[in-house]
């Protein structure tokens, strides 16, 4: 419901405008901007790499068009009645307030208020399940968990999948299938393998990281593939089912890729 405030410029304009030659021209521009703004606002995951950037630019354009249209219409008429003046005042107040609010959000997304930002301070979304794409035949997801946290480096969110083989593929080969799958289908480039411990888990980890998004939506996205050392129990870590051979963790943050 909050996004319905995007209709305010168009409503104010239709109430305030009196000159026929400007009413429909400016109204048409504001209507197109309003539809586009609502489309981006409700676009969700499909536009997450540029959502805030587009919203700020289109709302700013709408405010400029509204204020210019009000001045143009006022110059072409004798002032109008009470309704027109009320609409003009409301439109002017909305325009000025919107610009100040947009400035605040721009500074926040750029990380001005964050203690140690790398690519801004915009809140990050929880990675979507679609990032895993369609798994190769013989592999299945046996667990799917999410988490978010705040730190000195800004917000971060994670999604972890536990993967098991259903066709008898040996556990030590599952990671290879997943790495190839994520590289071919997702475009990820992984670094060299590292043997390490992870909580109560022992195994090998591969990492990949890339920067995505435009302007205010710039963030880092990483993926980590962890293969359990065969023969070592890992069911002491409750989020990993005993039958899992590999975990795949996707993360969004503003921390610099290493």
N, C-alpha and C positions, 0 to 999 in steps of 0.2 A: 504493500500500500504506500510506503514511503516514496517509492519511485514515481508515484503519480504527481509529485511536485514538478516533474518535468513538463506537465501540461500547463503550468502557470503562465509562462510567456505567451503561449498561443491564446489562452483564455483572456489574458489582460489585453492583448492586441485586438482581438475581436470585439471587446467591449469598448476600447478606447478609440479605434480608428473611425474616421468619418469620411475622409477623402476617398472616393471610389477608385481612383487610379493607384493609390498605395495600399488600400485595404486588402485586395486579393493578391497583389504581388508579394507583399511582405508576408501575408498570411500563408501563402503557398510555401514560401521558403521556411517559415517557422514550422509548418506542418511536416515538411520533409525532415527537418532536423529533429522534431519531436519523435517521429516514427523511428528514425535511425537511433536516437538516444535510448528509446525503450527497447529496441532490438538488441543493442549492445548490453544494456543493463540486465536484461533477462537472458542473455546469451550463455551465461554460466561458463562451463568448462570449455566450450568451443571457442571462446574469445579471451581466455584467461591470460594469454601472452601479450595482449594489448588493450585489455578492457578499460583500466583506469586512464590510460593515455588518451584513448578515443573519447571517453566520457568527458574528460576535462576539455579537450579541444572542441567537441560539439556543443557542450553547455556554454563555453565561452563564446563560440560563434553565435549561439542563440541569444545570449545576452546582448552582444554587440548589434545584432540585427534588430532586436526588440527596441533598444534605446535609440538607434538611428531611425527606425521606423516611427517611433513616437515623436521625435523631433521633426521629421519630415512631414508627418500628418498634421502636427500643430502649425507648421509654417503654411500649410495649404488650406487651413480652415480658420474660422474666427474664434477658435477656442473650444467650442462645444458646450454641452450641458454638464450637469452634476455627475452623471454616470461616466462620461468621458474623462472628467478630471479625476474622479476617484480611481478609475482604471489606470490612468497615467501615473498617478502617485504610487499606486501599488506596483505597477510595472517597474517604475524607477527604483523603488525600494528593493524589490526583488533583484534587480540587476546589480545594484551596488552590493547588497548582502551576498549574492551568489559569487561575485568576484572575490570578496574577502574569504568566503568559505573555501572556494577553489584554491586560493593561494595557500591557505592553511593545509589542505590535503596534498597539494603539490610538494610543499616543503616536507611534509611527513613522509610521502612516498619516496622522496629523494634522500631521506635519511638524516635530515637536519636535526631531528629530535632524538635520533638513535645514538647510543654511546659509542658504538664501534661498527658502523655499517660498511659493507663492502659494495653492495649494489642497491642501497636504499633501505627504507624502513617499512615498505608496504607489507601488510599481513600476507602470509603465503597460504595457499590452499592445500588441503590434504591431497596427495597424489591420487589420481583416478585409477581405478582398476584396469582401465583400458590401456595403460602404459605397458602392462605385461603382454598385451596383444594376445593373439591366439596361440596357445602353447603347441609345440610339436606333438605329433601323435605319440601316445605312450606315456605322456607326462600329465600330471593333474595337480591342482591346488588343493592342499589338505588343511590349510589354515591361512587366514587373512586378517591381519591386525593393523591398526592405525594409532598414531600418537602425534601430539604437537607439544612444543615447549618454547619458552622464551629464554634468551641468554644475552650476554653482553654483545654478541655478534648479531642480535636480532632474532626474529621468529623463525622457526623451522618446523616442518611437518614431515612425517614419514609414513610409509605403507610397506609392510613386510609380508611377503608370501612364503609359505613353506611348500616345497615342491617334492612330490614323490613319483616314482615310476610305476606304471600300471601294466607294463608289457614285459617285465623281467629284465629291463635294462639295468646293468650293475650300477650301484650307487656312485662308483668312482667315474662313471661316464656321463651321469646326468648333468653335471656342471658344464661339460664340454658342449652338450646339446643346447643348453640354455645360453651359453656365451655366444654360440653361433647364431642362435635364434634372435637374441637381442641386438647383435651386430648387424645382421641382414635386414631384419624387419624394423628395428628401432633406431638404427644408425649410431649405436653406441660403440665407442672405441675404448677397449679395456687396456689397463696397464698390466705389468707383469704380476704373476701370482705371488702371494705372500703367505707363508705359514704363520698362524697366530692363534692365540687364545681369545675367546670372546665370551664374557661372563663365565659360565661353566662349560663352554663349548670349545672344542679343539678342531681345527681344520685349516682350510686354505681359502683366502679371500682374493677376489678380483674387484677392482674399482674403476668406474668411469665417471667423468664429470663434464658438464658443458654449461655455457651461459645462454639463456634464452630470454625472450621478451624484449619489448621495445620501450625505451624511455622510462616512464614511471613504473612499468611492469617488469623491469629487468630483474632477473633472479638466477641463481645457480640451481641446476638439477643434477642429481647424482644417482647412480645405481651401484649397489654392492651385491655381488654374488658370493655366497659363503657355502663351501662344500665341507661337510663333516668328514673327519678322518674315519674311514671304515673300521668297525669293530669297537669304537669308543662310544659308550652310552651318552646320549645328549638329552634325554628326557627330563633331566633335572631343571632345565629351563622351560617353564610352563607354557610359553607361547609357541614352542616348537614340538609338534607331535613326534612320537618316537619313530614313525614310519618315514618321516621326511629325510631326504638325502641332501637337499640344498635349500637355502633361504635366498630370496631375492628381495632386497630392500631398496625402495625408491625414496628419495628425499628432496624437498624443496627448501631452500634457505637463501640468505644473503651472504653466506660465508664464501670466501675466495676459494676457487678450485685449486687443489694442490697436486 
